[in-house]
Amino acid sequence: MISHDILEKAKLVKMLIVDIDGVMTDGRIIYSIYGDELKFFDVQDGLGISLLRHAGIKTVIITAKKSRIVKLRARDLKVARTYQGFEDKLIPFKHLLKSFKVASSEVCFMGDDLIDLPVLKRVGFAVSVPNAVEEVKAHAHYITSKTGGRGAVREICDIILKAQGKWEKTTARYFE
């Protein structure tokens, strides 16, 4: 059961920002013998992001690492913006607030490691995954039941849509 406080935070969300490694993926990075980088993404997380987009809620990726795979995944999911190579995630975060004209209280951020703390401390709905470092979990308003790369993003997408009363309309086409 989701607490009233969490539902109230989710009602205000106009933008979801996610980290990649450890949130959209399980945190593992695999290199082939040819130097190719591989990551595993959860398809249910992808549908959750698609549902948010259809409900008018922007989704953004901010990650410290640069990866062609992230660019491809972001394109497939049609996220509003992707910021790669930002160890200081406050830089793109502040830019997003201005360019999309949203308040920090209207942002949900999902992170898992120390690099995510500066943004987590500033958003209205700070979310962590259970496989996050303890310091991040201590600053999260909500810790997902699903782990990073295994449905955590979808869990938050569903909570946001249901809290805002957009679930039925956004998912109706699947029940016809």
MARZA-876493 format. One line per field, with one value per residue: residue number from 1; residue in one letter; x, y, z of N, C-alpha, C in turn. Coordinates in nm, 2 decimals. Example, Ala and Ser with C-alpha at 12.3 -4.5 7.8 and 13.67 -1.06 7.14 Angstrom:
pos	[1,2]
code	[A,S]
nx	[1.32,1.28]
ny	[-0.57,-0.22]
nz	[0.78,0.71]
cax	[1.23,1.37]
cay	[-0.45,-0.11]
caz	[0.78,0.71]
cx	[1.32,1.29]
cy	[-0.33,0.00]
cz	[0.78,0.79]
END
This chain:
pos	[1,2,3,4,5,6,7,8,9,10,11,12,13,14,15,16,17,18,19,20,21,22,23,24,25,26,27,28,29,30,31,32,33,34,35,36,37,38,39,40,41,42,43,44,45,46,47,48,49,50,51,52,53,54,55,56,57,58,59,60,61,62,63,64,65,66,67,68,69,70,71,72,73,74,75,76,77,78,79,80,81,82,83,84,85,86,87,88,89,90,91,92,93,94,95,96,97,98,99,100,101,102,103,104,105,106,107,108,109,110,111,112,113,114,115,116,117,118,119,120,121,122,123,124,125,126,127,128,129,130,131,132,133,134,135,136,137,138,139,140,141,142,143,144,145,146,147,148,149,150,151,152,153,154,155,156,157,158,159,160,161,162,163,164,165,166,167,168,169,170,171,172,173,174,175,176]
code	[M,I,S,H,D,I,L,E,K,A,K,L,V,K,M,L,I,V,D,I,D,G,V,M,T,D,G,R,I,I,Y,S,I,Y,G,D,E,L,K,F,F,D,V,Q,D,G,L,G,I,S,L,L,R,H,A,G,I,K,T,V,I,I,T,A,K,K,S,R,I,V,K,L,R,A,R,D,L,K,V,A,R,T,Y,Q,G,F,E,D,K,L,I,P,F,K,H,L,L,K,S,F,K,V,A,S,S,E,V,C,F,M,G,D,D,L,I,D,L,P,V,L,K,R,V,G,F,A,V,S,V,P,N,A,V,E,E,V,K,A,H,A,H,Y,I,T,S,K,T,G,G,R,G,A,V,R,E,I,C,D,I,I,L,K,A,Q,G,K,W,E,K,T,T,A,R,Y,F,E]
nx	[0.08,0.06,0.17,-0.02,0.12,0.32,0.16,0.05,0.29,0.34,0.12,0.18,0.38,0.53,0.74,0.96,1.27,1.54,1.82,2.06,2.25,2.20,1.95,1.77,1.90,2.04,2.28,2.50,2.77,2.86,3.12,3.21,3.44,3.52,3.50,3.26,2.99,2.75,2.42,2.14,1.80,1.47,1.17,0.92,0.97,1.01,0.76,0.62,0.74,0.65,0.38,0.37,0.45,0.23,0.04,0.11,0.33,0.66,0.96,1.30,1.64,1.93,2.26,2.59,2.77,2.88,2.72,2.65,2.45,2.26,2.18,2.04,1.84,1.70,1.61,1.44,1.25,1.15,1.21,1.20,1.43,1.79,2.07,2.40,2.71,2.74,2.87,2.82,2.51,2.34,2.37,2.24,1.99,1.90,1.89,1.68,1.46,1.42,1.39,1.17,0.99,0.92,0.87,1.10,0.96,0.78,0.90,1.01,1.27,1.48,1.74,2.05,2.31,2.58,2.64,2.40,2.28,2.28,2.07,1.86,1.81,1.68,1.44,1.08,0.98,1.17,1.32,1.45,1.61,1.60,1.86,2.03,2.29,2.33,2.33,2.18,1.94,1.86,1.79,1.58,1.23,1.08,1.13,1.17,1.00,1.08,1.39,1.67,1.67,1.49,1.22,1.17,1.15,0.91,0.74,0.73,0.63,0.37,0.27,0.27,0.09,-0.15,-0.19,-0.24,-0.48,-0.48,-0.44,-0.65,-0.74,-0.51,-0.43,-0.65,-0.67,-0.55,-0.73,-0.94]
ny	[-0.12,0.22,0.51,0.79,1.03,0.98,0.95,1.21,1.35,1.23,1.32,1.57,1.56,1.65,1.60,1.33,1.23,1.02,0.82,0.62,0.38,0.14,0.22,0.24,0.03,-0.28,-0.20,-0.33,-0.34,-0.46,-0.57,-0.66,-0.88,-0.73,-0.48,-0.36,-0.22,-0.34,-0.33,-0.41,-0.35,-0.31,-0.41,-0.35,-0.12,0.05,0.06,0.19,0.45,0.53,0.53,0.75,0.95,0.96,1.05,1.31,1.37,1.46,1.28,1.24,1.17,1.16,1.11,1.01,0.88,0.84,0.69,0.51,0.33,0.42,0.65,0.53,0.39,0.60,0.73,0.53,0.53,0.78,0.99,1.31,1.46,1.39,1.37,1.31,1.22,1.39,1.45,1.63,1.65,1.85,2.06,1.99,1.95,2.20,2.34,2.21,2.27,2.54,2.54,2.38,2.50,2.41,2.35,2.26,2.11,1.97,1.77,1.43,1.24,0.96,0.78,0.61,0.62,0.80,1.02,1.11,1.23,1.53,1.61,1.45,1.56,1.80,1.77,1.73,1.47,1.23,0.94,0.61,0.30,-0.03,-0.14,0.07,0.28,0.32,0.59,0.73,0.60,0.69,0.95,0.94,0.97,0.76,0.42,0.19,-0.13,-0.30,-0.38,-0.18,-0.17,-0.38,-0.33,-0.11,0.15,0.14,0.08,0.33,0.50,0.39,0.45,0.73,0.78,0.67,0.81,1.06,1.02,0.94,0.69,0.51,0.63,0.65,0.39,0.27,0.18,-0.07,-0.24,-0.27]
nz	[0.00,-0.09,0.07,0.19,0.18,-0.01,-0.24,-0.26,-0.33,-0.57,-0.72,-0.80,-0.99,-1.29,-1.44,-1.49,-1.40,-1.48,-1.38,-1.55,-1.52,-1.29,-1.23,-1.47,-1.57,-1.44,-1.33,-1.41,-1.64,-1.94,-2.14,-2.47,-2.63,-2.84,-2.76,-2.75,-2.57,-2.35,-2.22,-2.01,-2.05,-1.91,-2.05,-1.95,-1.80,-2.01,-2.13,-1.93,-1.93,-2.18,-2.13,-1.95,-2.12,-2.30,-2.12,-2.09,-1.93,-1.89,-1.96,-1.87,-1.92,-1.72,-1.70,-1.59,-1.74,-2.08,-2.35,-2.64,-2.65,-2.46,-2.59,-2.81,-2.67,-2.55,-2.78,-2.88,-2.67,-2.69,-2.52,-2.36,-2.32,-2.32,-2.13,-2.13,-1.98,-1.76,-1.47,-1.28,-1.20,-1.14,-1.32,-1.58,-1.46,-1.35,-1.59,-1.71,-1.54,-1.60,-1.89,-1.93,-1.77,-1.51,-1.16,-0.90,-0.71,-0.87,-0.99,-1.02,-0.93,-1.00,-0.85,-0.77,-0.66,-0.51,-0.67,-0.75,-0.54,-0.51,-0.68,-0.60,-0.34,-0.40,-0.53,-0.56,-0.53,-0.45,-0.54,-0.48,-0.57,-0.43,-0.45,-0.42,-0.29,0.07,0.15,-0.04,-0.03,0.22,0.17,0.01,-0.07,-0.14,-0.17,-0.42,-0.47,-0.66,-0.82,-0.97,-1.32,-1.33,-1.34,-1.17,-1.26,-1.40,-1.19,-1.05,-1.26,-1.28,-1.03,-1.03,-1.25,-1.15,-0.91,-1.01,-1.14,-1.40,-1.50,-1.59,-1.83,-1.98,-2.01,-2.13,-2.40,-2.40,-2.28,-2.44]
cax	[0.00,0.14,0.12,-0.09,0.23,0.38,0.06,0.05,0.41,0.32,0.02,0.24,0.48,0.51,0.86,1.03,1.41,1.60,1.95,2.06,2.31,2.15,1.81,1.72,1.96,2.08,2.41,2.62,2.81,2.92,3.20,3.24,3.58,3.54,3.49,3.12,2.93,2.61,2.33,2.01,1.69,1.35,1.07,0.81,1.01,0.99,0.62,0.59,0.78,0.56,0.25,0.38,0.45,0.09,-0.03,0.16,0.44,0.79,1.06,1.43,1.76,2.06,2.36,2.73,2.85,2.83,2.70,2.57,2.33,2.17,2.12,1.95,1.73,1.63,1.54,1.33,1.14,1.10,1.22,1.20,1.57,1.89,2.19,2.50,2.85,2.73,2.90,2.74,2.38,2.26,2.37,2.12,1.86,1.87,1.85,1.54,1.36,1.40,1.34,1.03,0.91,0.86,0.93,1.16,0.86,0.70,0.99,1.05,1.41,1.52,1.88,2.10,2.44,2.62,2.64,2.26,2.23,2.25,1.94,1.76,1.78,1.61,1.31,0.96,0.96,1.30,1.30,1.56,1.59,1.65,2.00,2.11,2.38,2.25,2.31,2.08,1.81,1.83,1.74,1.46,1.10,1.02,1.23,1.08,1.01,1.16,1.53,1.70,1.67,1.40,1.08,1.16,1.10,0.76,0.67,0.71,0.54,0.23,0.23,0.24,-0.03,-0.27,-0.21,-0.29,-0.60,-0.46,-0.42,-0.75,-0.75,-0.38,-0.42,-0.78,-0.66,-0.51,-0.84,-1.05]
cay	[0.00,0.34,0.60,0.92,1.13,0.95,0.98,1.35,1.39,1.18,1.40,1.70,1.53,1.69,1.54,1.22,1.22,0.89,0.78,0.50,0.26,0.11,0.25,0.19,-0.10,-0.34,-0.15,-0.40,-0.30,-0.58,-0.54,-0.78,-0.89,-0.63,-0.35,-0.32,-0.21,-0.39,-0.30,-0.47,-0.27,-0.38,-0.36,-0.29,0.02,0.13,0.09,0.29,0.58,0.55,0.57,0.88,1.05,0.97,1.13,1.45,1.38,1.45,1.19,1.28,1.09,1.23,1.01,1.06,0.81,0.85,0.56,0.50,0.25,0.51,0.73,0.45,0.36,0.72,0.75,0.43,0.56,0.91,1.08,1.45,1.51,1.30,1.44,1.22,1.28,1.49,1.41,1.73,1.64,1.98,2.14,1.97,1.97,2.35,2.38,2.15,2.35,2.67,2.52,2.32,2.58,2.33,2.38,2.14,2.03,1.90,1.67,1.31,1.19,0.83,0.76,0.50,0.64,0.93,1.13,1.15,1.30,1.67,1.63,1.39,1.65,1.92,1.74,1.71,1.33,1.16,0.79,0.53,0.16,-0.10,-0.17,0.19,0.29,0.36,0.74,0.76,0.55,0.77,1.08,0.91,0.97,0.63,0.32,0.09,-0.27,-0.36,-0.33,-0.11,-0.26,-0.49,-0.28,0.00,0.27,0.11,0.10,0.47,0.55,0.35,0.53,0.87,0.79,0.64,0.92,1.18,0.99,0.93,0.55,0.45,0.69,0.62,0.24,0.22,0.11,-0.21,-0.31,-0.27]
caz	[0.00,-0.10,0.17,0.14,0.16,-0.14,-0.34,-0.27,-0.40,-0.71,-0.79,-0.84,-1.09,-1.43,-1.51,-1.43,-1.45,-1.43,-1.40,-1.63,-1.46,-1.15,-1.22,-1.59,-1.58,-1.31,-1.29,-1.47,-1.78,-2.01,-2.26,-2.55,-2.67,-2.95,-2.70,-2.74,-2.44,-2.35,-2.10,-2.02,-2.01,-1.88,-2.14,-1.87,-1.77,-2.14,-2.15,-1.83,-1.99,-2.29,-2.07,-1.90,-2.24,-2.35,-2.02,-2.09,-1.83,-1.96,-1.91,-1.91,-1.87,-1.69,-1.67,-1.59,-1.84,-2.22,-2.42,-2.76,-2.61,-2.40,-2.70,-2.88,-2.58,-2.53,-2.90,-2.88,-2.58,-2.72,-2.40,-2.39,-2.33,-2.27,-2.09,-2.10,-1.95,-1.66,-1.33,-1.20,-1.26,-1.12,-1.44,-1.66,-1.38,-1.34,-1.72,-1.73,-1.47,-1.68,-2.02,-1.93,-1.68,-1.40,-1.03,-0.85,-0.64,-0.97,-1.05,-0.96,-0.98,-0.95,-0.85,-0.69,-0.61,-0.45,-0.77,-0.76,-0.42,-0.52,-0.74,-0.51,-0.23,-0.45,-0.60,-0.48,-0.52,-0.46,-0.54,-0.49,-0.58,-0.32,-0.46,-0.41,-0.17,0.18,0.16,-0.13,0.03,0.34,0.12,-0.08,-0.02,-0.17,-0.23,-0.50,-0.43,-0.77,-0.83,-1.09,-1.44,-1.32,-1.32,-1.07,-1.33,-1.43,-1.06,-1.03,-1.36,-1.24,-0.91,-1.08,-1.33,-1.07,-0.82,-1.09,-1.20,-1.55,-1.53,-1.67,-1.97,-2.05,-2.04,-2.18,-2.53,-2.38,-2.23,-2.54]
cx	[0.09,0.08,0.06,0.01,0.29,0.28,0.05,0.17,0.39,0.22,0.08,0.34,0.44,0.63,0.92,1.17,1.47,1.74,1.95,2.12,2.27,2.00,1.73,1.78,1.99,2.21,2.53,2.64,2.89,3.00,3.23,3.39,3.62,3.53,3.35,3.07,2.79,2.54,2.20,1.90,1.56,1.24,0.95,0.84,0.98,0.85,0.57,0.62,0.69,0.42,0.26,0.38,0.31,0.00,0.02,0.27,0.57,0.88,1.20,1.53,1.87,2.15,2.50,2.81,2.79,2.83,2.61,2.44,2.22,2.10,2.01,1.82,1.64,1.55,1.42,1.21,1.09,1.10,1.24,1.34,1.66,2.01,2.29,2.63,2.84,2.75,2.83,2.60,2.29,2.26,2.26,1.99,1.81,1.82,1.71,1.43,1.32,1.34,1.20,0.94,0.84,0.94,1.00,1.06,0.77,0.78,1.01,1.18,1.44,1.67,1.92,2.23,2.47,2.61,2.50,2.21,2.20,2.11,1.83,1.71,1.69,1.48,1.20,0.93,1.09,1.28,1.44,1.52,1.65,1.80,2.09,2.20,2.29,2.23,2.20,1.94,1.77,1.77,1.62,1.33,1.03,1.13,1.14,1.10,1.09,1.30,1.56,1.72,1.58,1.26,1.07,1.10,0.95,0.68,0.63,0.61,0.39,0.18,0.19,0.11,-0.16,-0.29,-0.27,-0.43,-0.60,-0.44,-0.52,-0.75,-0.62,-0.37,-0.54,-0.76,-0.62,-0.62,-0.95,-1.07]
cy	[0.12,0.44,0.73,1.02,1.11,0.98,1.13,1.41,1.35,1.26,1.52,1.68,1.57,1.64,1.43,1.22,1.09,0.89,0.65,0.38,0.25,0.14,0.20,0.05,-0.16,-0.29,-0.22,-0.34,-0.41,-0.53,-0.67,-0.78,-0.79,-0.49,-0.29,-0.32,-0.26,-0.36,-0.37,-0.37,-0.35,-0.32,-0.30,-0.14,0.11,0.16,0.20,0.43,0.62,0.60,0.71,0.98,1.07,1.05,1.27,1.47,1.36,1.35,1.23,1.19,1.18,1.12,1.06,1.00,0.84,0.72,0.57,0.43,0.33,0.60,0.66,0.42,0.48,0.75,0.66,0.47,0.70,1.00,1.22,1.51,1.40,1.38,1.33,1.29,1.39,1.44,1.50,1.73,1.76,2.07,2.12,1.99,2.11,2.39,2.33,2.23,2.48,2.64,2.46,2.40,2.50,2.37,2.25,2.05,1.94,1.79,1.55,1.27,1.06,0.81,0.65,0.52,0.78,1.04,1.18,1.23,1.45,1.70,1.57,1.48,1.77,1.89,1.72,1.56,1.26,1.01,0.72,0.38,0.09,-0.14,-0.05,0.19,0.35,0.51,0.79,0.72,0.64,0.91,1.06,0.92,0.83,0.54,0.21,-0.05,-0.35,-0.30,-0.25,-0.21,-0.37,-0.44,-0.16,0.12,0.26,0.13,0.24,0.53,0.51,0.43,0.67,0.87,0.76,0.75,1.04,1.15,0.97,0.78,0.49,0.50,0.65,0.48,0.19,0.14,-0.03,-0.30,-0.33,-0.41]
cz	[0.00,0.00,0.11,0.10,0.02,-0.26,-0.37,-0.35,-0.55,-0.79,-0.85,-0.96,-1.23,-1.51,-1.43,-1.49,-1.39,-1.47,-1.49,-1.55,-1.32,-1.14,-1.35,-1.62,-1.44,-1.26,-1.35,-1.61,-1.83,-2.13,-2.34,-2.58,-2.78,-2.89,-2.70,-2.60,-2.45,-2.22,-2.12,-1.97,-2.00,-1.98,-2.07,-1.83,-1.89,-2.16,-2.05,-1.87,-2.10,-2.24,-2.02,-2.01,-2.29,-2.25,-2.01,-1.99,-1.90,-1.89,-1.96,-1.85,-1.84,-1.64,-1.68,-1.70,-1.98,-2.28,-2.54,-2.74,-2.55,-2.50,-2.78,-2.80,-2.57,-2.66,-2.91,-2.79,-2.60,-2.59,-2.44,-2.41,-2.27,-2.25,-2.05,-2.06,-1.85,-1.52,-1.24,-1.25,-1.23,-1.24,-1.53,-1.59,-1.38,-1.48,-1.75,-1.67,-1.55,-1.81,-2.03,-1.84,-1.57,-1.27,-0.98,-0.77,-0.74,-1.04,-0.96,-1.02,-0.91,-0.97,-0.76,-0.63,-0.57,-0.54,-0.79,-0.65,-0.44,-0.58,-0.65,-0.40,-0.27,-0.51,-0.51,-0.45,-0.55,-0.44,-0.56,-0.52,-0.46,-0.33,-0.46,-0.29,-0.06,0.19,0.07,-0.08,0.15,0.29,0.03,0.00,-0.03,-0.22,-0.29,-0.44,-0.54,-0.78,-0.96,-1.20,-1.44,-1.28,-1.22,-1.14,-1.36,-1.30,-1.03,-1.13,-1.32,-1.12,-0.95,-1.15,-1.24,-0.97,-0.89,-1.15,-1.35,-1.59,-1.63,-1.82,-2.05,-2.09,-2.11,-2.31,-2.52,-2.33,-2.32,-2.60]
END
